[in-house]
Amino acid sequence: MRVLRRPARALRTAVDEMPIETRRAMLDALGRNPIIVGAYASSDGGVCPMLAAHRNGGRTDYAEFARAWDRYAHAGKKARRATQRELNALRTMLSTSIAEDGVREHGALARAIAEHRRTLHARARREEHEIEPYQPTDPRELDYKPSPGRMNCSSGITHPGEVLSR
């Protein structure tokens, strides 16, 4: 079973790396053309998914997809029609990839990630320009004073970079 997962993962990676226009064109072309495995085109009119996408407007030459497709479908020496299972898997990979790309561009997750990155960047700028000294917030810590070289032996707890004593 492990052998079957690696070709599927390689195909999914190849699908994700194609331009969005090519993925959409390929998805549209799957139902319009007889799809084959093991060749670019066949004498009976079958075409590989990349050629089908090309004919449908997805003008991309991406050899890595062709290799991954043939490896996934266990292409032999002769071209053959793709099975319904292989076509369903490719259709699902394309649909999922297109949907995930749309979420990355327009979804709430993308906005949350962008906001998080802005917050991290602002924090890094703040920390780069202003280093605040330790300010205790707990009233019990107010009677402690910084003392370099000694350790708080009463509790034995200090934060990294601070040494406190009474």
Backbone as a chain_set.jsonl record, in Angstrom:
{"seq": "MRVLRRPARALRTAVDEMPIETRRAMLDALGRNPIIVGAYASSDGGVCPMLAAHRNGGRTDYAEFARAWDRYAHAGKKARRATQRELNALRTMLSTSIAEDGVREHGALARAIAEHRRTLHARARREEHEIEPYQPTDPRELDYKPSPGRMNCSSGITHPGEVLSR", "coords": {"N": [[0.817, -1.195, 0.0], [2.011, 1.199, 0.62], [3.561, 1.846, -1.567], [1.724, 2.781, -3.441], [0.938, 5.226, -2.41], [3.02, 7.089, -2.658], [3.328, 7.729, -5.489], [0.83, 8.975, -5.794], [1.083, 11.14, -4.075], [3.157, 12.494, -5.349], [1.894, 13.135, -7.751], [-0.12, 14.821, -6.792], [1.439, 16.933, -5.795], [2.596, 17.813, -8.181], [0.281, 18.691, -9.479], [-0.475, 20.799, -7.783], [1.616, 22.568, -8.259], [1.228, 23.508, -10.8], [0.161, 26.292, -12.859], [-2.776, 28.155, -11.96], [-4.591, 28.637, -14.036], [-4.013, 26.596, -15.828], [-4.693, 24.36, -14.305], [-7.46, 24.74, -14.061], [-8.22, 24.635, -16.776], [-7.455, 22.018, -17.369], [-9.151, 20.554, -15.697], [-11.646, 21.21, -16.822], [-11.252, 20.059, -19.317], [-11.156, 17.333, -18.873], [-13.64, 16.027, -19.049], [-14.289, 16.403, -21.679], [-12.519, 15.243, -23.455], [-11.039, 12.131, -24.541], [-8.997, 10.665, -22.224], [-5.653, 9.608, -21.926], [-2.993, 7.353, -20.875], [0.512, 7.16, -20.696], [1.396, 8.252, -23.104], [1.656, 11.163, -25.253], [-0.291, 11.652, -27.138], [-2.729, 9.615, -28.834], [-3.425, 7.337, -31.571], [-6.142, 6.92, -31.789], [-7.356, 9.232, -30.996], [-7.126, 9.878, -28.315], [-5.776, 11.81, -25.61], [-3.145, 13.063, -23.487], [-3.567, 14.371, -20.132], [-2.271, 16.887, -19.938], [-2.008, 17.788, -22.587], [-4.704, 17.921, -23.197], [-5.458, 19.991, -21.454], [-3.932, 22.018, -22.571], [-5.124, 22.293, -25.106], [-7.489, 23.28, -24.234], [-7.03, 25.812, -23.408], [-5.185, 26.158, -21.33], [-2.211, 27.025, -21.489], [0.512, 25.667, -20.872], [3.657, 24.167, -20.429], [4.567, 21.543, -18.731], [6.515, 19.259, -17.725], [6.935, 17.726, -15.453], [4.426, 17.124, -14.417], [3.454, 15.333, -16.363], [5.229, 13.162, -16.064], [4.63, 12.447, -13.4], [1.907, 11.789, -13.66], [1.973, 9.559, -15.419], [3.465, 7.824, -13.824], [1.779, 7.557, -11.62], [-0.423, 6.314, -12.802], [0.663, 3.946, -13.558], [1.926, 3.561, -16.123], [2.545, 1.691, -19.056], [4.446, 0.264, -21.749], [2.89, 0.832, -23.931], [0.433, 3.189, -25.012], [-2.626, 3.757, -23.262], [-6.127, 3.933, -22.472], [-7.159, 5.995, -19.764], [-8.271, 4.786, -16.634], [-11.502, 4.874, -15.041], [-11.238, 5.24, -12.3], [-8.666, 6.4, -12.112], [-9.125, 8.77, -13.5], [-11.08, 9.921, -11.839], [-9.567, 10.315, -9.525], [-7.656, 12.182, -10.442], [-9.373, 14.284, -11.163], [-10.427, 14.917, -8.643], [-8.077, 15.731, -7.3], [-7.405, 17.993, -8.821], [-9.692, 19.633, -8.429], [-9.624, 20.007, -5.637], [-7.161, 21.279, -5.345], [-7.602, 23.651, -6.77], [-9.66, 24.749, -5.225], [-8.336, 25.07, -2.741], [-6.425, 26.913, -3.496], [-8.032, 29.102, -4.029], [-8.964, 29.637, -1.455], [-6.584, 30.377, -0.239], [-6.126, 32.754, -1.561], [-8.458, 34.36, -1.181], [-9.836, 33.734, 1.132], [-10.988, 33.53, 4.593], [-9.037, 32.375, 6.125], [-6.694, 33.156, 4.82], [-6.756, 35.9, 5.308], [-6.511, 35.897, 8.101], [-3.971, 34.772, 8.407], [-2.408, 36.712, 7.13], [-2.883, 38.901, 8.84], [-1.76, 37.909, 11.193], [0.936, 37.712, 10.403], [1.492, 40.44, 9.989], [1.257, 41.352, 12.623], [3.366, 39.942, 13.873], [5.525, 41.084, 12.496], [5.296, 43.782, 13.254], [5.723, 43.518, 16.004], [8.363, 42.585, 16.02], [9.691, 44.826, 14.956], [9.148, 46.671, 16.99], [10.448, 45.484, 19.178], [13.021, 45.576, 18.237], [13.698, 48.262, 18.296], [13.097, 49.302, 20.817], [13.962, 48.335, 23.941], [12.631, 47.242, 26.767], [13.192, 47.563, 30.268], [13.036, 45.06, 32.867], [9.952, 44.977, 34.436], [8.324, 44.434, 37.297], [5.122, 43.004, 37.798], [3.705, 41.805, 39.733], [2.764, 42.51, 43.031], [4.18, 41.331, 45.117], [6.684, 41.006, 44.111], [7.79, 43.487, 44.095], [9.467, 44.266, 46.203], [11.827, 43.088, 45.599], [15.077, 43.508, 44.249], [17.117, 44.107, 41.371], [20.068, 42.193, 41.151], [23.077, 41.689, 40.063], [24.887, 38.697, 39.566], [24.093, 37.269, 41.803], [21.752, 34.885, 43.188], [18.246, 34.31, 43.6], [17.651, 32.737, 46.369], [15.579, 32.049, 48.015], [13.248, 31.208, 46.666], [14.244, 30.091, 44.381], [13.494, 30.449, 41.805], [13.887, 32.0, 38.808], [13.552, 34.134, 35.98], [14.669, 33.707, 32.575], [17.646, 35.47, 32.045], [17.423, 37.22, 34.198], [18.33, 38.113, 37.492], [17.496, 37.98, 40.756], [17.391, 39.317, 44.067], [16.819, 39.757, 47.622]], "CA": [[0.0, 0.0, 0.0], [2.881, 2.358, 0.701], [4.029, 2.157, -2.914], [0.69, 3.531, -4.142], [0.791, 6.565, -1.86], [4.055, 7.998, -3.141], [2.952, 8.303, -6.782], [-0.308, 9.881, -5.61], [1.609, 12.369, -3.477], [3.916, 13.182, -6.395], [0.92, 13.712, -8.676], [-0.769, 15.96, -6.125], [2.417, 18.019, -5.772], [2.689, 18.334, -9.55], [-0.958, 19.432, -9.728], [-0.423, 22.048, -7.029], [2.633, 23.46, -8.804], [0.807, 24.06, -12.09], [-0.579, 27.552, -12.75], [-4.211, 27.985, -11.713], [-5.291, 28.594, -15.319], [-3.809, 25.258, -16.382], [-5.507, 23.423, -13.519], [-8.872, 24.924, -14.456], [-8.377, 24.13, -18.146], [-7.359, 20.562, -17.331], [-10.385, 20.05, -15.092], [-12.695, 21.333, -17.838], [-10.967, 19.187, -20.462], [-11.268, 15.907, -18.538], [-14.91, 15.495, -19.516], [-14.462, 16.646, -23.12], [-11.546, 14.505, -24.261], [-10.623, 10.821, -24.029], [-7.7, 10.842, -21.575], [-4.818, 8.409, -22.015], [-1.817, 7.208, -20.018], [1.67, 6.573, -21.363], [1.784, 8.943, -24.33], [1.131, 12.517, -25.391], [-1.523, 11.493, -27.908], [-2.826, 8.284, -29.438], [-4.009, 7.354, -32.913], [-7.605, 6.918, -31.725], [-7.855, 10.533, -30.546], [-6.88, 10.099, -26.901], [-4.707, 12.76, -25.295], [-2.765, 13.113, -22.079], [-4.247, 15.499, -19.48], [-1.594, 18.161, -20.203], [-2.405, 18.21, -23.929], [-6.112, 18.308, -23.097], [-5.483, 21.325, -20.851], [-3.373, 22.938, -23.565], [-6.159, 22.527, -26.119], [-8.612, 23.957, -23.585], [-6.632, 27.162, -23.019], [-4.13, 26.17, -20.318], [-0.978, 26.961, -22.27], [1.672, 25.442, -20.01], [4.432, 22.955, -20.682], [5.043, 21.147, -17.415], [6.87, 17.847, -17.892], [6.861, 17.028, -14.173], [3.075, 16.579, -14.305], [3.349, 14.161, -17.247], [5.931, 12.042, -15.418], [3.863, 12.042, -12.214], [0.674, 11.167, -14.13], [2.292, 8.221, -15.919], [3.878, 6.999, -12.692], [0.59, 7.295, -10.819], [-1.297, 5.395, -13.536], [1.448, 2.758, -13.901], [1.972, 3.497, -17.588], [3.404, 0.653, -19.637], [5.128, 0.648, -22.983], [1.889, 1.301, -24.892], [-0.579, 4.111, -24.495], [-3.931, 3.142, -22.98], [-7.114, 4.842, -21.885], [-7.133, 6.093, -18.304], [-9.435, 4.159, -16.009], [-12.4, 5.812, -14.36], [-10.643, 5.505, -10.995], [-7.569, 7.347, -12.323], [-9.721, 10.063, -13.857], [-11.716, 10.472, -10.639], [-8.5, 10.784, -8.634], [-7.117, 13.42, -11.015], [-10.428, 15.297, -11.046], [-10.476, 15.307, -7.234], [-6.859, 16.495, -7.0], [-7.519, 19.303, -9.463], [-10.74, 20.412, -7.738], [-9.136, 20.367, -4.312], [-6.078, 22.243, -5.509], [-8.211, 24.925, -7.168], [-10.377, 25.275, -4.062], [-7.358, 25.531, -1.753], [-5.803, 28.125, -4.027], [-9.004, 30.171, -3.818], [-8.973, 29.963, -0.027], [-5.351, 31.111, 0.04], [-6.209, 34.101, -2.113], [-9.601, 35.174, -0.796], [-10.565, 33.23, 2.28], [-10.777, 34.042, 5.94], [-7.756, 31.874, 6.588], [-5.652, 34.022, 4.257], [-6.776, 37.172, 6.046], [-5.976, 35.652, 9.441], [-2.529, 34.577, 8.278], [-1.82, 38.022, 6.831], [-2.939, 39.698, 10.072], [-0.766, 37.351, 12.114], [2.258, 38.112, 9.923], [1.645, 41.868, 10.282], [1.48, 41.469, 14.059], [4.729, 39.497, 14.147], [6.443, 42.076, 11.945], [5.227, 44.965, 14.113], [6.371, 43.174, 17.274], [9.81, 42.529, 15.782], [10.165, 46.219, 14.843], [9.076, 47.275, 18.316], [11.508, 44.923, 20.007], [14.305, 45.989, 17.681], [13.969, 49.665, 18.608], [12.94, 49.641, 22.23], [14.088, 47.219, 24.867], [12.157, 47.71, 28.06], [13.73, 46.814, 31.4], [12.08, 44.222, 33.581], [9.035, 45.687, 35.322], [7.473, 43.447, 37.964], [3.695, 43.322, 37.864], [3.183, 41.216, 40.959], [3.187, 43.345, 44.162], [5.139, 40.623, 45.964], [8.007, 41.122, 43.508], [8.264, 44.866, 44.139], [10.531, 44.454, 47.172], [13.042, 42.497, 45.078], [15.839, 44.417, 43.412], [18.077, 43.383, 40.533], [21.371, 42.034, 41.769], [23.883, 40.85, 39.176], [25.817, 37.768, 40.156], [23.536, 36.485, 42.9], [20.523, 34.198, 42.821], [17.176, 34.304, 44.583], [17.708, 31.412, 46.977], [14.371, 31.721, 48.762], [12.341, 30.424, 45.837], [15.021, 29.386, 43.373], [12.892, 30.636, 40.489], [14.166, 33.249, 38.099], [13.283, 34.079, 34.55], [15.908, 33.792, 31.834], [18.217, 36.792, 31.916], [17.245, 38.061, 35.37], [18.814, 37.602, 38.752], [16.839, 38.798, 41.775], [17.658, 38.979, 45.469], [16.185, 40.715, 48.54]], "C": [[0.861, 1.259, 0.0], [3.363, 2.797, -0.683], [3.004, 3.015, -3.652], [0.57, 4.97, -3.64], [1.82, 7.534, -2.417], [3.75, 8.555, -4.524], [1.764, 9.264, -6.664], [0.159, 11.207, -5.026], [2.383, 13.18, -4.51], [2.975, 13.829, -7.406], [0.247, 14.928, -8.056], [0.167, 17.16, -6.064], [2.544, 18.646, -7.15], [1.45, 19.145, -9.908], [-0.911, 20.79, -9.032], [0.564, 23.054, -7.607], [2.252, 24.052, -10.159], [0.111, 25.403, -11.874], [-2.08, 27.287, -12.631], [-4.989, 27.888, -13.025], [-5.179, 27.208, -15.955], [-4.639, 24.229, -15.636], [-6.979, 23.529, -13.907], [-9.127, 24.365, -15.849], [-8.339, 22.612, -18.176], [-8.628, 19.96, -16.749], [-11.542, 20.118, -16.089], [-12.501, 20.322, -18.97], [-11.152, 17.707, -20.141], [-12.562, 15.294, -19.053], [-15.098, 15.598, -21.018], [-13.586, 15.777, -24.014], [-11.327, 13.109, -23.687], [-9.19, 10.945, -23.497], [-6.946, 9.518, -21.603], [-3.66, 8.485, -21.019], [-0.701, 6.653, -20.876], [2.083, 7.222, -22.662], [1.159, 10.334, -24.336], [-0.201, 12.507, -26.124], [-1.524, 10.085, -28.505], [-3.526, 8.395, -30.781], [-5.541, 7.372, -32.888], [-8.182, 8.209, -31.137], [-7.674, 10.809, -29.062], [-5.705, 11.036, -26.677], [-4.366, 12.669, -23.806], [-3.438, 14.34, -21.448], [-3.598, 16.847, -19.779], [-1.948, 18.679, -21.594], [-3.873, 18.633, -23.939], [-6.242, 19.703, -22.493], [-4.976, 22.364, -21.841], [-4.407, 23.294, -24.635], [-7.35, 23.297, -25.556], [-8.218, 25.336, -23.05], [-5.547, 27.239, -21.965], [-2.781, 25.984, -20.957], [0.255, 26.868, -21.379], [2.35, 24.159, -20.426], [5.073, 22.576, -19.36], [5.291, 19.649, -17.423], [6.752, 17.067, -16.586], [5.468, 16.429, -13.959], [2.951, 15.309, -15.135], [4.038, 12.946, -16.632], [5.147, 11.53, -14.215], [2.576, 11.328, -12.609], [0.938, 9.742, -14.601], [2.736, 7.293, -14.787], [2.677, 6.619, -11.83], [-0.284, 6.219, -11.474], [-0.57, 4.117, -13.97], [1.47, 2.537, -15.416], [2.949, 2.422, -18.035], [4.087, 1.172, -20.887], [4.165, 1.212, -24.018], [0.936, 2.277, -24.213], [-1.894, 3.361, -24.28], [-4.856, 4.216, -22.428], [-6.979, 4.845, -20.372], [-8.405, 5.461, -17.747], [-10.285, 5.235, -15.332], [-11.848, 6.187, -12.985], [-9.514, 6.54, -11.102], [-8.097, 8.735, -12.666], [-10.391, 10.727, -12.655], [-10.679, 11.03, -9.673], [-7.922, 12.103, -9.143], [-8.116, 14.559, -10.886], [-10.503, 15.826, -9.608], [-9.257, 16.146, -6.854], [-6.927, 17.893, -7.596], [-8.534, 20.193, -8.739], [-10.263, 20.894, -6.375], [-8.053, 21.427, -4.4], [-6.618, 23.624, -5.881], [-8.928, 25.556, -5.983], [-9.414, 25.802, -3.009], [-6.666, 26.796, -2.212], [-6.737, 29.317, -3.831], [-9.071, 30.595, -2.364], [-7.741, 30.767, 0.317], [-5.457, 32.544, -0.436], [-7.289, 34.937, -1.455], [-10.238, 34.809, 0.534], [-10.21, 33.889, 3.6], [-9.434, 33.57, 6.489], [-6.619, 32.754, 6.075], [-5.601, 35.353, 4.991], [-6.189, 37.007, 7.437], [-4.455, 35.482, 9.403], [-1.837, 35.904, 8.012], [-1.803, 38.911, 8.075], [-1.902, 39.209, 11.076], [0.648, 37.767, 11.701], [2.515, 39.591, 10.178], [1.947, 42.086, 11.759], [2.9, 41.052, 14.428], [5.755, 40.517, 13.672], [6.464, 43.328, 12.82], [5.92, 44.701, 15.447], [7.889, 43.151, 17.108], [10.391, 43.931, 15.656], [10.19, 46.9, 16.197], [10.227, 46.793, 19.186], [12.891, 45.332, 19.525], [14.679, 47.393, 18.139], [13.853, 50.014, 20.083], [12.981, 48.384, 23.082], [13.706, 47.75, 26.239], [12.803, 46.897, 29.173], [12.632, 46.011, 32.074], [11.258, 45.072, 34.545], [8.149, 44.66, 36.007], [6.033, 43.917, 38.015], [3.059, 42.775, 39.127], [3.662, 42.05, 42.146], [4.196, 42.643, 45.069], [6.55, 40.727, 45.41], [8.587, 42.518, 43.65], [9.385, 45.07, 45.144], [11.819, 43.734, 46.758], [13.756, 43.542, 44.24], [16.812, 43.608, 42.554], [19.439, 43.344, 41.208], [22.222, 41.126, 40.907], [24.817, 39.948, 39.968], [25.277, 36.969, 41.311], [22.216, 35.887, 42.457], [19.52, 34.276, 43.951], [17.097, 32.913, 45.181], [16.427, 31.063, 47.715], [13.405, 30.89, 47.93], [13.088, 29.61, 44.783], [14.487, 29.574, 41.964], [13.297, 31.995, 39.956], [13.8, 33.042, 36.646], [14.602, 34.192, 33.814], [16.381, 35.235, 31.725], [18.032, 37.688, 33.131], [17.765, 37.346, 36.61], [18.248, 38.515, 39.826], [17.288, 38.349, 43.159], [16.979, 40.023, 46.338], [17.204, 41.66, 49.08]], "O": [[0.467, 2.278, -0.567], [3.548, 3.989, -0.931], [3.388, 3.897, -4.42], [0.136, 5.845, -4.389], [1.503, 8.704, -2.628], [3.9, 9.759, -4.729], [1.714, 10.268, -7.374], [-0.311, 12.271, -5.431], [2.28, 14.406, -4.548], [3.226, 14.943, -7.866], [0.065, 15.948, -8.721], [-0.272, 18.293, -6.263], [2.595, 19.87, -7.278], [1.557, 20.177, -10.57], [-1.266, 21.809, -9.624], [0.374, 24.262, -7.463], [2.888, 25.001, -10.617], [-0.471, 25.629, -10.813], [-2.581, 26.292, -13.154], [-5.953, 27.128, -13.11], [-6.136, 26.709, -16.548], [-5.222, 23.332, -16.246], [-7.659, 22.515, -14.062], [-10.136, 23.697, -16.077], [-9.094, 21.983, -18.916], [-9.127, 18.957, -17.26], [-12.331, 19.178, -16.185], [-13.472, 19.795, -19.514], [-11.291, 16.9, -21.059], [-12.565, 14.132, -19.458], [-15.98, 14.944, -21.576], [-13.882, 15.599, -25.195], [-11.419, 12.92, -22.474], [-8.278, 11.292, -24.247], [-7.51, 8.455, -21.342], [-3.391, 9.524, -20.416], [-0.934, 5.768, -21.699], [3.051, 6.775, -23.278], [0.268, 10.643, -23.544], [-1.12, 13.25, -25.781], [-0.479, 9.454, -28.66], [-4.143, 9.414, -31.091], [-6.169, 7.792, -33.859], [-9.369, 8.266, -30.816], [-8.04, 11.888, -28.595], [-4.755, 11.055, -27.46], [-5.185, 12.256, -22.985], [-3.838, 15.255, -22.167], [-4.299, 17.855, -19.866], [-2.165, 19.878, -21.769], [-4.239, 19.595, -24.614], [-7.044, 20.511, -22.963], [-5.528, 23.461, -21.937], [-4.542, 24.456, -25.018], [-8.124, 23.894, -26.305], [-8.988, 25.958, -22.319], [-5.025, 28.328, -21.728], [-2.254, 24.872, -20.962], [0.952, 27.858, -21.157], [1.686, 23.172, -20.742], [6.023, 23.223, -18.92], [4.383, 18.861, -17.157], [6.494, 15.864, -16.613], [5.342, 15.347, -13.384], [2.402, 14.313, -14.664], [3.504, 11.837, -16.669], [5.012, 10.321, -14.028], [2.189, 10.357, -11.959], [0.213, 8.82, -14.228], [2.415, 6.104, -14.797], [2.576, 5.483, -11.365], [-0.812, 5.335, -10.801], [-1.146, 3.294, -14.682], [1.087, 1.479, -15.915], [4.031, 2.264, -17.469], [4.279, 2.377, -21.053], [4.57, 1.984, -24.888], [0.675, 2.196, -23.013], [-2.225, 2.443, -25.031], [-4.411, 5.27, -21.976], [-6.711, 3.807, -19.768], [-9.482, 5.591, -18.329], [-9.829, 6.352, -15.091], [-11.981, 7.333, -12.556], [-9.422, 7.448, -10.277], [-7.583, 9.745, -12.185], [-10.288, 11.94, -12.47], [-10.882, 12.087, -9.075], [-7.72, 13.035, -8.365], [-7.742, 15.678, -10.537], [-10.627, 17.031, -9.386], [-9.389, 17.157, -6.165], [-6.547, 18.867, -6.947], [-8.264, 21.364, -8.472], [-10.473, 22.049, -6.005], [-8.037, 22.37, -3.61], [-6.148, 24.64, -5.369], [-8.818, 26.762, -5.758], [-9.646, 26.869, -2.44], [-6.352, 27.663, -1.396], [-6.286, 30.415, -3.506], [-9.218, 31.781, -2.068], [-7.821, 31.732, 1.077], [-4.938, 33.454, 0.21], [-7.066, 36.118, -1.19], [-11.113, 35.533, 1.009], [-9.275, 34.682, 3.704], [-8.775, 34.294, 7.235], [-5.687, 33.062, 6.818], [-4.519, 35.873, 5.264], [-5.452, 37.873, 7.908], [-3.746, 35.993, 10.269], [-0.795, 36.191, 8.601], [-0.815, 39.597, 8.333], [-1.241, 40.014, 11.733], [1.463, 38.131, 12.549], [3.628, 39.97, 10.545], [2.793, 42.909, 12.109], [3.563, 41.733, 15.21], [6.738, 40.784, 14.363], [7.533, 43.874, 13.096], [6.627, 45.567, 15.962], [8.615, 43.647, 17.97], [11.467, 44.204, 16.188], [11.135, 47.621, 16.521], [10.896, 47.586, 19.847], [13.826, 45.424, 20.319], [15.858, 47.682, 18.348], [14.488, 50.968, 20.532], [12.142, 47.493, 22.952], [14.39, 48.609, 26.796], [12.951, 45.681, 29.048], [11.445, 46.262, 31.869], [11.812, 45.799, 35.37], [7.293, 44.065, 35.352], [5.762, 45.095, 38.249], [1.994, 43.232, 39.542], [4.865, 42.284, 42.267], [4.993, 43.312, 45.727], [7.518, 40.555, 46.152], [9.765, 42.723, 43.355], [10.198, 45.975, 44.958], [12.803, 43.768, 47.497], [13.114, 44.37, 43.593], [17.275, 42.546, 42.969], [19.9, 44.34, 41.765], [22.105, 39.904, 41.006], [25.459, 40.385, 40.923], [25.954, 36.05, 41.773], [21.627, 36.326, 41.469], [19.894, 34.304, 45.124], [16.536, 32.004, 44.568], [16.199, 29.891, 48.018], [12.801, 29.952, 48.45], [12.612, 28.561, 44.348], [14.966, 28.934, 41.027], [13.065, 33.019, 40.6], [13.748, 31.915, 36.153], [15.567, 34.719, 34.366], [15.609, 36.12, 31.355], [18.459, 38.841, 33.091], [17.647, 36.128, 36.744], [18.503, 39.719, 39.801], [17.534, 37.166, 43.396], [16.596, 41.08, 45.836], [16.869, 42.543, 49.871]]}, "num_chains": 1, "name": "protein.A"}
